[in-house]
Amino acid sequence: MNKNEVQNELQYIEKVKEINQNKHLQYYIFTMGCQLNENDSEKISGMLEKMGYTRTENSKEADFIIFNTCCVRENAEEKLFGKIGEVKKQKEERNAIIAIGGCMMQEKHIIEKLRKSYPFVDLILGTHTLYKLPKDVYQILQTKKRMEDVVDIDGEVIEGLPIKRNDNIKASVTIMNGCNNFCTYCIVPYVRGRERSRHPQDILQEITELAKQGYKEITLLGQNVNSYLREEKWKEKGIEWEGVYSFATLLNKICEVEGIEKITFISPHPKDFTDDVIEVIAKQDKISKLIHLPLQSGSTEVLRKMNRKYSKEQYLALVDKMKKQIPHVKFSTDIIVGFPGETESDFEDTLDVVRKVNFEQVFMFIYSRRVGTVADKMENQIPEEIKHERFNRLKELVESQIAKNNQAYIGTKQKIIVEGYSKNNENMLTGRTDSNKVVIFEGTPDIIGTMVTLEIVSEHMWYLKGKIV
């Protein structure tokens, strides 16, 4: 879809704004799931504010309520339906428009449940039709009729949507949508479609504009960032834009943007982590040396059942290669406990990888079944009590490593971007080390948004304390 077509859709922003004029309407947005969803919510907020709504954090004050859903975890469904029940009163008392968007709306059984049990929901919006929100809102205001705007085909990359950022120092930038991997536990390829990469020119324009606005840190987003432009076969076809034809060349180009001081990215896939990306990370000071490298399981057999396409040994070999080539590299990861058929020996393999890699952060999840995935139909589903027992053992190991790792920071000097005042201590400023450790320290408000050097003076498990040097 070209930008003119998007602008035609966005003309409805002005029509809704005219209807809403002088009404002082407010919107409430509830976001579930990953940073890609957070980024989509910023676009939803951008469109709603252009339509004349202002944001409220209190759903009871809202005239427009939207839930941006995630379907990765089973309890997400319970949370959504509970939240919808809570806002039914606003529908009755304020005639609020209630909308639901995001990944869950691409699941047919969820749509059916909404039709049957929640007829007061005004709008259901899919992952591929986000840009049509203004037109859908306009039609609801005009007709007072319920709308569903969901398509099953892979959506096109949409450029030119308004965006209302949640932060004025750090920003996320989506570089691609969708996924081709079909891990057996994951519903994402079915709800976000196949891989579609944004054109590098659009990405660089967005990042350059963010730098002009004073943003210092950029996080690149995608389900599998290191396959950027692979589906489009730019490298095979000999196509490039100002030297960009792959994820590695994109990283290099972003490092040239003046004003951007830190670049992070999530999530790469271990099987696609190429040598040229490792070389760029090692060479470019702006790129964070904390690499998020999802493991999921340390067992080669479980990884095979997950369709992850690498073994325990290949994962560890990749980590070793990075440790040798990238100075001071550290790792974070995702781990699923209790995948169907996971034996005690398989779980011990996971603990073994955790011990050997010594992760800075581990995002731990108990496996939950997702309708429509291959793993949901697998035999040997693990009993809940075993899942929880293994999860607790993993948690104990990870926390012991964090406590030990934190000790190594004391006395070191760390460059951090000052993000603002700490949420837990209004007298202290806060920022994050290159390894994503939260640091609090004393300072004056004039240094917010700048990069400072801190000496770490103490550790407190989930945060470090520093002083400016």
C-alpha positions as a Python dict, from the first residue, in 0.01 Angstrom:
ca = {
    (1, 'M'): (0, 0, 0),
    (2, 'N'): (149, 336, -98),
    (3, 'K'): (151, 645, 119),
    (4, 'N'): (-123, 815, -84),
    (5, 'E'): (-363, 528, -11),
    (6, 'V'): (-280, 555, 361),
    (7, 'Q'): (-341, 930, 352),
    (8, 'N'): (-680, 866, 190),
    (9, 'E'): (-770, 645, 487),
    (10, 'L'): (-638, 904, 732),
    (11, 'Q'): (-865, 1174, 588),
    (12, 'Y'): (-1124, 1027, 825),
    (13, 'I'): (-920, 1170, 1113),
    (14, 'E'): (-1038, 1518, 1015),
    (15, 'K'): (-1399, 1400, 980),
    (16, 'V'): (-1398, 1249, 1330),
    (17, 'K'): (-1219, 1554, 1470),
    (18, 'E'): (-1498, 1775, 1332),
    (19, 'I'): (-1764, 1555, 1496),
    (20, 'N'): (-1575, 1561, 1829),
    (21, 'Q'): (-1508, 1937, 1826),
    (22, 'N'): (-1562, 2109, 2164),
    (23, 'K'): (-1672, 1783, 2331),
    (24, 'H'): (-1355, 1734, 2544),
    (25, 'L'): (-1356, 1358, 2492),
    (26, 'Q'): (-1104, 1122, 2653),
    (27, 'Y'): (-963, 783, 2558),
    (28, 'Y'): (-821, 497, 2761),
    (29, 'I'): (-587, 238, 2611),
    (30, 'F'): (-488, -89, 2775),
    (31, 'T'): (-190, -263, 2613),
    (32, 'M'): (-105, -629, 2658),
    (33, 'G'): (203, -817, 2540),
    (34, 'C'): (529, -732, 2372),
    (35, 'Q'): (705, -413, 2264),
    (36, 'L'): (559, -453, 1915),
    (37, 'N'): (217, -414, 2076),
    (38, 'E'): (342, -114, 2271),
    (39, 'N'): (457, 39, 1943),
    (40, 'D'): (117, -28, 1785),
    (41, 'S'): (-51, 136, 2085),
    (42, 'E'): (159, 448, 2030),
    (43, 'K'): (17, 461, 1676),
    (44, 'I'): (-337, 409, 1806),
    (45, 'S'): (-280, 694, 2054),
    (46, 'G'): (-144, 912, 1775),
    (47, 'M'): (-454, 862, 1562),
    (48, 'L'): (-697, 909, 1852),
    (49, 'E'): (-533, 1233, 1964),
    (50, 'K'): (-550, 1366, 1608),
    (51, 'M'): (-923, 1280, 1619),
    (52, 'G'): (-975, 1506, 1919),
    (53, 'Y'): (-944, 1263, 2210),
    (54, 'T'): (-709, 1321, 2504),
    (55, 'R'): (-563, 1037, 2707),
    (56, 'T'): (-678, 936, 3054),
    (57, 'E'): (-535, 665, 3277),
    (58, 'N'): (-877, 614, 3436),
    (59, 'S'): (-1108, 398, 3224),
    (60, 'K'): (-1411, 531, 3414),
    (61, 'E'): (-1350, 878, 3265),
    (62, 'A'): (-1311, 752, 2909),
    (63, 'D'): (-1541, 809, 2611),
    (64, 'F'): (-1333, 574, 2395),
    (65, 'I'): (-1184, 256, 2543),
    (66, 'I'): (-951, 35, 2342),
    (67, 'F'): (-776, -288, 2436),
    (68, 'N'): (-467, -379, 2233),
    (69, 'T'): (-441, -753, 2287),
    (70, 'C'): (-174, -1022, 2289),
    (71, 'C'): (-237, -1394, 2244),
    (72, 'V'): (100, -1541, 2339),
    (73, 'R'): (-8, -1652, 2686),
    (74, 'E'): (-327, -1831, 2790),
    (75, 'N'): (-404, -1599, 3081),
    (76, 'A'): (-417, -1308, 2835),
    (77, 'E'): (-766, -1423, 2733),
    (78, 'E'): (-886, -1432, 3094),
    (79, 'K'): (-741, -1086, 3153),
    (80, 'L'): (-909, -941, 2843),
    (81, 'F'): (-1255, -1078, 2915),
    (82, 'G'): (-1229, -960, 3275),
    (83, 'K'): (-1135, -609, 3158),
    (84, 'I'): (-1420, -597, 2903),
    (85, 'G'): (-1665, -686, 3181),
    (86, 'E'): (-1526, -403, 3393),
    (87, 'V'): (-1589, -136, 3126),
    (88, 'K'): (-1944, -242, 3036),
    (89, 'K'): (-2070, 15, 3286),
    (90, 'Q'): (-1901, 298, 3094),
    (91, 'K'): (-2088, 183, 2785),
    (92, 'E'): (-2415, 217, 2973),
    (93, 'E'): (-2339, 539, 3160),
    (94, 'R'): (-2123, 740, 2916),
    (95, 'N'): (-2211, 569, 2588),
    (96, 'A'): (-1838, 503, 2552),
    (97, 'I'): (-1710, 341, 2235),
    (98, 'I'): (-1541, 10, 2322),
    (99, 'A'): (-1285, -125, 2076),
    (100, 'I'): (-1057, -428, 2080),
    (101, 'G'): (-754, -471, 1856),
    (102, 'G'): (-429, -663, 1836),
    (103, 'C'): (-320, -1022, 1787),
    (104, 'M'): (-605, -1190, 1973),
    (105, 'M'): (-852, -1047, 1721),
    (106, 'Q'): (-698, -1268, 1451),
    (107, 'E'): (-815, -1579, 1640),
    (108, 'K'): (-1156, -1702, 1519),
    (109, 'H'): (-1260, -1856, 1851),
    (110, 'I'): (-1204, -1523, 2027),
    (111, 'I'): (-1413, -1335, 1769),
    (112, 'E'): (-1694, -1587, 1814),
    (113, 'K'): (-1686, -1545, 2193),
    (114, 'L'): (-1701, -1167, 2158),
    (115, 'R'): (-1998, -1189, 1922),
    (116, 'K'): (-2184, -1423, 2154),
    (117, 'S'): (-2102, -1293, 2502),
    (118, 'Y'): (-1996, -929, 2454),
    (119, 'P'): (-2234, -774, 2199),
    (120, 'F'): (-2177, -428, 2349),
    (121, 'V'): (-1824, -414, 2200),
    (122, 'D'): (-1839, -160, 1915),
    (123, 'L'): (-1525, -234, 1714),
    (124, 'I'): (-1302, -536, 1653),
    (125, 'L'): (-981, -444, 1473),
    (126, 'G'): (-723, -692, 1341),
    (127, 'T'): (-344, -664, 1327),
    (128, 'H'): (-349, -589, 953),
    (129, 'T'): (-616, -314, 968),
    (130, 'L'): (-476, -86, 1238),
    (131, 'Y'): (-447, 205, 994),
    (132, 'K'): (-825, 192, 930),
    (133, 'L'): (-910, 293, 1287),
    (134, 'P'): (-1016, 653, 1192),
    (135, 'K'): (-1251, 529, 917),
    (136, 'D'): (-1400, 266, 1148),
    (137, 'V'): (-1455, 520, 1428),
    (138, 'Y'): (-1620, 760, 1181),
    (139, 'Q'): (-1860, 489, 1063),
    (140, 'I'): (-1948, 391, 1420),
    (141, 'L'): (-2022, 754, 1508),
    (142, 'Q'): (-2236, 791, 1195),
    (143, 'T'): (-2426, 461, 1199),
    (144, 'K'): (-2410, 356, 1568),
    (145, 'K'): (-2353, 4, 1436),
    (146, 'R'): (-2103, -255, 1555),
    (147, 'M'): (-1804, -312, 1326),
    (148, 'E'): (-1554, -589, 1261),
    (149, 'D'): (-1247, -498, 1054),
    (150, 'V'): (-1032, -810, 1042),
    (151, 'V'): (-858, -967, 741),
    (152, 'D'): (-683, -1303, 728),
    (153, 'I'): (-435, -1214, 453),
    (154, 'D'): (-93, -1077, 543),
    (155, 'G'): (-116, -702, 580),
    (156, 'E'): (108, -466, 392),
    (157, 'V'): (366, -245, 560),
    (158, 'I'): (189, 80, 644),
    (159, 'E'): (382, 408, 658),
    (160, 'G'): (271, 755, 762),
    (161, 'L'): (56, 682, 1069),
    (162, 'P'): (53, 946, 1344),
    (163, 'I'): (230, 833, 1661),
    (164, 'K'): (216, 952, 2021),
    (165, 'R'): (531, 832, 2200),
    (166, 'N'): (517, 723, 2564),
    (167, 'D'): (870, 852, 2628),
    (168, 'N'): (1075, 1150, 2512),
    (169, 'I'): (1422, 994, 2544),
    (170, 'K'): (1379, 631, 2432),
    (171, 'A'): (1176, 522, 2128),
    (172, 'S'): (1096, 192, 1961),
    (173, 'V'): (1101, 159, 1583),
    (174, 'T'): (949, -141, 1408),
    (175, 'I'): (1169, -261, 1121),
    (176, 'M'): (961, -561, 1014),
    (177, 'N'): (630, -735, 1079),
    (178, 'G'): (538, -1101, 1095),
    (179, 'C'): (735, -1424, 1127),
    (180, 'N'): (821, -1723, 908),
    (181, 'N'): (953, -1957, 1177),
    (182, 'F'): (641, -2141, 1301),
    (183, 'C'): (775, -2248, 1639),
    (184, 'T'): (527, -2512, 1751),
    (185, 'Y'): (427, -2327, 2070),
    (186, 'C'): (373, -1989, 1903),
    (187, 'I'): (62, -1837, 1748),
    (188, 'V'): (238, -1523, 1615),
    (189, 'P'): (286, -1630, 1248),
    (190, 'Y'): (-88, -1703, 1231),
    (191, 'V'): (-197, -1367, 1374),
    (192, 'R'): (73, -1128, 1244),
    (193, 'G'): (139, -1304, 915),
    (194, 'R'): (459, -1368, 725),
    (195, 'E'): (770, -1152, 737),
    (196, 'R'): (740, -810, 572),
    (197, 'S'): (1030, -568, 605),
    (198, 'R'): (997, -191, 604),
    (199, 'H'): (1200, -5, 345),
    (200, 'P'): (1528, 117, 498),
    (201, 'Q'): (1458, 471, 378),
    (202, 'D'): (1139, 483, 587),
    (203, 'I'): (1320, 343, 891),
    (204, 'L'): (1608, 592, 860),
    (205, 'Q'): (1368, 883, 810),
    (206, 'E'): (1181, 790, 1127),
    (207, 'I'): (1502, 754, 1331),
    (208, 'T'): (1650, 1078, 1194),
    (209, 'E'): (1332, 1264, 1290),
    (210, 'L'): (1343, 1110, 1639),
    (211, 'A'): (1702, 1229, 1678),
    (212, 'K'): (1596, 1582, 1580),
    (213, 'Q'): (1328, 1567, 1850),
    (214, 'G'): (1593, 1484, 2110),
    (215, 'Y'): (1558, 1107, 2138),
    (216, 'K'): (1881, 937, 2244),
    (217, 'E'): (1802, 565, 2245),
    (218, 'I'): (1638, 352, 1975),
    (219, 'T'): (1510, -4, 2007),
    (220, 'L'): (1458, -184, 1675),
    (221, 'L'): (1160, -420, 1684),
    (222, 'G'): (1064, -733, 1491),
    (223, 'Q'): (963, -1093, 1556),
    (224, 'N'): (1297, -1195, 1400),
    (225, 'V'): (1502, -881, 1335),
    (226, 'N'): (1807, -1055, 1196),
    (227, 'S'): (1608, -1184, 899),
    (228, 'Y'): (1537, -824, 795),
    (229, 'L'): (1500, -802, 413),
    (230, 'R'): (1554, -1178, 380),
    (231, 'E'): (1198, -1249, 261),
    (232, 'E'): (1235, -968, 6),
    (233, 'K'): (1566, -1131, -106),
    (234, 'W'): (1749, -799, -140),
    (235, 'K'): (2088, -963, -95),
    (236, 'E'): (2016, -1237, -352),
    (237, 'K'): (1882, -987, -603),
    (238, 'G'): (2171, -745, -553),
    (239, 'I'): (1930, -472, -441),
    (240, 'E'): (2032, -209, -189),
    (241, 'W'): (1941, 139, -67),
    (242, 'E'): (2243, 354, 23),
    (243, 'G'): (2435, 41, 115),
    (244, 'V'): (2152, -123, 311),
    (245, 'Y'): (2046, -474, 203),
    (246, 'S'): (2046, -672, 533),
    (247, 'F'): (2013, -636, 909),
    (248, 'A'): (2388, -585, 954),
    (249, 'T'): (2400, -305, 695),
    (250, 'L'): (2089, -145, 847),
    (251, 'L'): (2258, -138, 1190),
    (252, 'N'): (2565, 24, 1036),
    (253, 'K'): (2352, 291, 869),
    (254, 'I'): (2157, 373, 1186),
    (255, 'C'): (2486, 424, 1372),
    (256, 'E'): (2553, 718, 1138),
    (257, 'V'): (2247, 911, 1264),
    (258, 'E'): (2370, 1205, 1471),
    (259, 'G'): (2210, 1239, 1813),
    (260, 'I'): (2128, 871, 1860),
    (261, 'E'): (2362, 742, 2130),
    (262, 'K'): (2233, 391, 2199),
    (263, 'I'): (2082, 123, 1975),
    (264, 'T'): (1924, -200, 2095),
    (265, 'F'): (1719, -461, 1910),
    (266, 'I'): (1474, -742, 1984),
    (267, 'S'): (1426, -1019, 1905),
    (268, 'P'): (1686, -1203, 1699),
    (269, 'H'): (1669, -1576, 1631),
    (270, 'P'): (1981, -1782, 1714),
    (271, 'K'): (1963, -1973, 1384),
    (272, 'D'): (1982, -1646, 1186),
    (273, 'F'): (2253, -1468, 1387),
    (274, 'T'): (2507, -1415, 1111),
    (275, 'D'): (2876, -1325, 1140),
    (276, 'D'): (2828, -983, 979),
    (277, 'V'): (2584, -884, 1256),
    (278, 'I'): (2834, -997, 1521),
    (279, 'E'): (3104, -788, 1350),
    (280, 'V'): (2886, -476, 1345),
    (281, 'I'): (2799, -512, 1715),
    (282, 'A'): (3168, -552, 1801),
    (283, 'K'): (3268, -251, 1590),
    (284, 'Q'): (2998, 3, 1669),
    (285, 'D'): (3006, 163, 2014),
    (286, 'K'): (2645, 282, 1984),
    (287, 'I'): (2508, -72, 1968),
    (288, 'S'): (2429, -222, 2308),
    (289, 'K'): (2652, -508, 2412),
    (290, 'L'): (2359, -678, 2585),
    (291, 'I'): (2224, -922, 2329),
    (292, 'H'): (1882, -1077, 2374),
    (293, 'L'): (1924, -1433, 2247),
    (294, 'P'): (1610, -1642, 2306),
    (295, 'L'): (1698, -1995, 2419),
    (296, 'Q'): (1348, -2134, 2500),
    (297, 'S'): (1499, -2468, 2609),
    (298, 'G'): (1846, -2609, 2669),
    (299, 'S'): (1743, -2954, 2548),
    (300, 'T'): (1820, -3042, 2186),
    (301, 'E'): (1524, -3280, 2180),
    (302, 'V'): (1281, -3019, 2314),
    (303, 'L'): (1423, -2762, 2071),
    (304, 'R'): (1352, -3008, 1787),
    (305, 'K'): (991, -3045, 1905),
    (306, 'M'): (967, -2665, 1929),
    (307, 'N'): (1091, -2636, 1566),
    (308, 'R'): (1366, -2396, 1676),
    (309, 'K'): (1618, -2532, 1420),
    (310, 'Y'): (1926, -2525, 1644),
    (311, 'S'): (2069, -2758, 1908),
    (312, 'K'): (2199, -2697, 2257),
    (313, 'E'): (2553, -2727, 2124),
    (314, 'Q'): (2491, -2480, 1839),
    (315, 'Y'): (2345, -2227, 2082),
    (316, 'L'): (2643, -2253, 2316),
    (317, 'A'): (2885, -2232, 2022),
    (318, 'L'): (2716, -1909, 1908),
    (319, 'V'): (2745, -1762, 2259),
    (320, 'D'): (3115, -1858, 2272),
    (321, 'K'): (3176, -1698, 1933),
    (322, 'M'): (3015, -1372, 2050),
    (323, 'K'): (3207, -1373, 2377),
    (324, 'K'): (3533, -1402, 2182),
    (325, 'Q'): (3449, -1133, 1924),
    (326, 'I'): (3245, -874, 2119),
    (327, 'P'): (3421, -712, 2417),
    (328, 'H'): (3214, -711, 2740),
    (329, 'V'): (2917, -882, 2571),
    (330, 'K'): (2635, -998, 2797),
    (331, 'F'): (2318, -1191, 2726),
    (332, 'S'): (1950, -1197, 2815),
    (333, 'T'): (1713, -1473, 2709),
    (334, 'D'): (1364, -1627, 2711),
    (335, 'I'): (1300, -1973, 2855),
    (336, 'I'): (984, -2183, 2845),
    (337, 'V'): (945, -2437, 3127),
    (338, 'G'): (725, -2744, 3092),
    (339, 'F'): (696, -2780, 2714),
    (340, 'P'): (508, -3101, 2618),
    (341, 'G'): (728, -3406, 2667),
    (342, 'E'): (996, -3220, 2865),
    (343, 'T'): (1172, -3475, 3087),
    (344, 'E'): (1373, -3410, 3400),
    (345, 'S'): (1685, -3466, 3189),
    (346, 'D'): (1566, -3209, 2934),
    (347, 'F'): (1510, -2957, 3211),
    (348, 'E'): (1857, -3025, 3353),
    (349, 'D'): (1994, -2937, 3008),
    (350, 'T'): (1822, -2599, 3038),
    (351, 'L'): (1977, -2541, 3379),
    (352, 'D'): (2314, -2642, 3233),
    (353, 'V'): (2292, -2377, 2959),
    (354, 'V'): (2191, -2113, 3215),
    (355, 'R'): (2495, -2198, 3427),
    (356, 'K'): (2732, -2189, 3128),
    (357, 'V'): (2606, -1866, 2966),
    (358, 'N'): (2550, -1678, 3293),
    (359, 'F'): (2269, -1456, 3160),
    (360, 'E'): (2221, -1101, 3286),
    (361, 'Q'): (1842, -1138, 3253),
    (362, 'V'): (1615, -1436, 3202),
    (363, 'F'): (1249, -1395, 3108),
    (364, 'M'): (1093, -1717, 3235),
    (365, 'F'): (758, -1855, 3122),
    (366, 'I'): (556, -2159, 3218),
    (367, 'Y'): (434, -2326, 2897),
    (368, 'S'): (69, -2258, 2824),
    (369, 'R'): (-132, -2419, 2548),
    (370, 'R'): (-246, -2199, 2259),
    (371, 'V'): (-536, -2305, 2038),
    (372, 'G'): (-421, -2339, 1678),
    (373, 'T'): (-58, -2431, 1752),
    (374, 'V'): (108, -2766, 1687),
    (375, 'A'): (218, -2800, 2051),
    (376, 'D'): (-142, -2775, 2173),
    (377, 'K'): (-212, -3113, 2009),
    (378, 'M'): (104, -3284, 2138),
    (379, 'E'): (82, -3573, 2379),
    (380, 'N'): (266, -3580, 2713),
    (381, 'Q'): (147, -3240, 2833),
    (382, 'I'): (332, -3169, 3157),
    (383, 'P'): (127, -3154, 3481),
    (384, 'E'): (99, -2805, 3630),
    (385, 'E'): (266, -2901, 3958),
    (386, 'I'): (578, -3024, 3772),
    (387, 'K'): (588, -2707, 3560),
    (388, 'H'): (575, -2489, 3870),
    (389, 'E'): (835, -2696, 4056),
    (390, 'R'): (1078, -2665, 3763),
    (391, 'F'): (1002, -2295, 3721),
    (392, 'N'): (1090, -2234, 4085),
    (393, 'R'): (1421, -2419, 4048),
    (394, 'L'): (1509, -2215, 3740),
    (395, 'K'): (1412, -1894, 3919),
    (396, 'E'): (1634, -1983, 4216),
    (397, 'L'): (1933, -2044, 3986),
    (398, 'V'): (1878, -1723, 3786),
    (399, 'E'): (1843, -1508, 4098),
    (400, 'S'): (2162, -1655, 4245),
    (401, 'Q'): (2345, -1562, 3924),
    (402, 'I'): (2201, -1209, 3924),
    (403, 'A'): (2315, -1153, 4282),
    (404, 'K'): (2666, -1271, 4194),
    (405, 'N'): (2679, -1071, 3869),
    (406, 'N'): (2570, -754, 4047),
    (407, 'Q'): (2874, -771, 4273),
    (408, 'A'): (3099, -737, 3968),
    (409, 'Y'): (2948, -394, 3889),
    (410, 'I'): (3059, -235, 4218),
    (411, 'G'): (3345, 4, 4157),
    (412, 'T'): (3299, 3, 3778),
    (413, 'K'): (3221, 312, 3570),
    (414, 'Q'): (2910, 296, 3355),
    (415, 'K'): (2786, 535, 3087),
    (416, 'I'): (2410, 578, 3104),
    (417, 'I'): (2142, 796, 2949),
    (418, 'V'): (1956, 977, 3229),
    (419, 'E'): (1589, 880, 3181),
    (420, 'G'): (1429, 1084, 3458),
    (421, 'Y'): (1333, 1040, 3820),
    (422, 'S'): (1304, 691, 3967),
    (423, 'K'): (944, 569, 4000),
    (424, 'N'): (1027, 414, 4337),
    (425, 'N'): (1234, 703, 4477),
    (426, 'E'): (1136, 1053, 4362),
    (427, 'N'): (1459, 1199, 4504),
    (428, 'M'): (1682, 991, 4278),
    (429, 'L'): (1744, 996, 3904),
    (430, 'T'): (1751, 674, 3704),
    (431, 'G'): (1895, 520, 3390),
    (432, 'R'): (2019, 186, 3262),
    (433, 'T'): (2363, 43, 3205),
    (434, 'D'): (2454, -96, 2865),
    (435, 'S'): (2359, -436, 3010),
    (436, 'N'): (2011, -300, 3097),
    (437, 'K'): (2068, -283, 3474),
    (438, 'V'): (1861, -15, 3644),
    (439, 'V'): (2078, 241, 3826),
    (440, 'I'): (1959, 512, 4065),
    (441, 'F'): (2172, 809, 4166),
    (442, 'E'): (2157, 1167, 4292),
    (443, 'G'): (2152, 1446, 4036),
    (444, 'T'): (1978, 1759, 3910),
    (445, 'P'): (1693, 1767, 3657),
    (446, 'D'): (1901, 1955, 3398),
    (447, 'I'): (2094, 1634, 3315),
    (448, 'I'): (1781, 1436, 3220),
    (449, 'G'): (1820, 1325, 2860),
    (450, 'T'): (2199, 1346, 2862),
    (451, 'M'): (2462, 1075, 2892),
    (452, 'V'): (2662, 1069, 3215),
    (453, 'T'): (2930, 846, 3368),
    (454, 'L'): (2850, 681, 3699),
    (455, 'E'): (3057, 485, 3944),
    (456, 'I'): (2855, 196, 4086),
    (457, 'V'): (2873, 207, 4465),
    (458, 'S'): (2630, -67, 4573),
    (459, 'E'): (2394, -337, 4443),
    (460, 'H'): (2041, -416, 4557),
    (461, 'M'): (1938, -728, 4355),
    (462, 'W'): (1701, -556, 4109),
    (463, 'Y'): (1887, -227, 4082),
    (464, 'L'): (2230, -71, 4130),
    (465, 'K'): (2318, 254, 4305),
    (466, 'G'): (2572, 492, 4154),
    (467, 'K'): (2728, 836, 4183),
    (468, 'I'): (2822, 1079, 3907),
    (469, 'V'): (3197, 1102, 3838),
}
